[in-house]
Amino acid sequence: MREVFEETGLTIKNPKLMGIYHWISGDVRNVGFLYRTDEFEGKLISSDEGRVYWISEKDYLKKSLAPGMQQVWQIMHSDVPMECLQTITEEGIIAKIQ
């Protein structure tokens, strides 16, 4: 909740864990926890982390997305918690959701 506030200016309530996202590149393994909520207060503001803004679902799906964002989208719109393992190789990206 602190991280969301620092990066967006929004105070969230009752976040629900939707999934765990792992990505591996060489010897480095990163892990992200994906939460969802529709309870928030405040005004959306950008931070040093980057520009933040609201966008419709339709427009979001038309955007050129960073690798792995399709899997994040799938996790965030699931009714059950999921886990994704993404491995970045010389041949490309391998993603597995379970």
C-alpha positions in Angstrom: 0.0 0.0 0.0 2.9 2.3 0.8 4.5 1.6 -2.6 1.2 2.4 -4.5 0.9 5.7 -2.6 4.5 6.7 -3.2 4.2 6.0 -7.0 0.6 7.2 -7.7 -0.6 9.4 -4.8 -3.5 7.0 -4.2 -4.3 5.4 -0.9 -5.7 1.9 -1.5 -7.7 -0.4 0.8 -8.2 -4.1 0.9 -5.7 -5.2 -1.8 -6.3 -8.8 -3.0 -3.3 -10.9 -4.1 -4.0 -12.0 -7.7 -0.7 -13.6 -8.6 3.0 -13.9 -8.4 5.1 -13.0 -11.5 8.7 -14.3 -11.8 11.1 -13.2 -14.5 14.5 -14.6 -15.0 17.3 -13.1 -17.1 20.7 -14.8 -16.9 21.6 -15.3 -13.3 19.0 -12.7 -12.1 15.6 -13.7 -10.8 13.0 -11.1 -10.1 9.7 -11.6 -8.3 6.7 -9.4 -8.3 3.4 -9.7 -6.4 0.3 -8.5 -8.2 -2.6 -7.1 -6.2 -6.0 -5.7 -7.3 -8.4 -3.4 -5.5 -11.2 -1.1 -6.5 -11.1 0.8 -3.2 -8.9 3.9 -3.3 -8.8 7.6 -2.4 -6.7 10.5 -3.6 -5.7 12.1 -6.8 -3.6 10.2 -9.4 -0.1 11.9 -9.7 3.1 10.8 -11.4 6.3 10.3 -9.5 10.1 9.8 -10.2 9.1 6.2 -11.2 7.3 7.5 -14.3 4.2 9.0 -15.7 0.9 7.4 -14.5 -2.5 7.9 -16.0 -5.9 6.2 -16.4 -6.6 4.4 -19.6 -9.6 2.4 -20.8 -9.4 -1.4 -21.1 -10.0 -1.1 -24.9 -7.2 1.4 -25.4 -4.8 -0.5 -23.1 -5.1 -3.7 -25.2 -4.3 -1.6 -28.4 -1.0 -0.3 -26.9 2.4 -1.7 -27.7 3.1 -3.5 -24.4 6.3 -4.4 -22.7 7.2 -8.1 -22.8 5.2 -10.0 -20.2 2.4 -7.5 -19.8 0.0 -9.9 -21.6 0.6 -12.4 -18.8 0.1 -9.7 -16.2 -3.2 -8.7 -17.8 -4.3 -12.4 -17.7 -3.4 -12.7 -14.0 -5.1 -9.5 -13.1 -8.4 -10.4 -14.8 -8.5 -14.0 -13.5 -11.0 -15.1 -10.8 -8.3 -17.2 -9.1 -4.7 -16.4 -8.0 -2.2 -17.4 -10.7 1.6 -17.6 -11.1 3.7 -16.8 -14.1 7.3 -17.7 -14.8 8.9 -15.8 -17.6 12.4 -16.7 -18.8 14.3 -14.3 -21.1 16.7 -16.3 -23.3 18.8 -15.5 -26.4 16.1 -17.1 -28.5 13.3 -15.0 -27.0 10.9 -15.0 -24.0 9.3 -18.1 -22.6 6.3 -17.6 -20.4 4.3 -20.2 -18.4 1.2 -19.4 -16.4 -0.3 -21.8 -13.9 
